[in-house]
């Protein structure tokens, strides 16, 4: 049973996340030959203030993009 854990910043819609999980499931079915019922996918979301890239939190990065 393949299990996939995805860590990402919060902010995507439920529809976006469901679509991503469906696509990943289909990729595993196609490439690994497993049944879709065997695939487990979990998303771990972090608030934007709890993730940092390049020395700036995602909140700071988002604010810079808005300028």
N, C-alpha and C positions, 0 to 999 in steps of 0.2 A: 504494500500500500504506500504509494508516494505521498509524502507530506511536504507541503511548501509553506514556508513562513515568509511573509513580506513585511518589512519594516519601512514605514514612510511617514512623512509629515502629514498631519491632519489637514483636511480641507477639500477632499474630493467628495462628490455626492455618492449616495448609496448606489445609484444607477451606474456610475463610473466604476465603482469598486466591483459590483456584480458582473459587469461586462468584462472587466479585466480577469476576474476569477474564472468566468466561463471560457475565455480565450486560453488561459493557462491550462485549464482542465482539458480542453480539446487538443492542445499541443502535446500533453502527456499521453492522451489516448492515442494520438497519431504516431508519436515518436517512440513510446515505450510499449505500446500494445496492451495497455491496461484498460479495464472498464472504468467509465466515468465514476461509477459508484465507489471505486477504490481510492479515488483522489480526494485528499483533504487539503484545504487551503485556509490559512489563517492570516489575517491582516493585523499587525500591531501598529497603531497610530500614535504618534507623539505630538503634543501641542507644538505649535510653531516656536514658542519660546523655549522649548526643551530640545531643540535640534539646532546645530550650528554647522556652518560650512564656511571655510575661509576666514575664521575668526569672528564671524557675525552670525547672530541667531537668525533663524528664518523670518522672524518678525522684522528685524533690522534690514534684512535683504529685501523683503517685500516693500518696506517703506522707501528704500533707495530706488526701487524700480518705479514707484509711483511718482517720483519727482521728475 
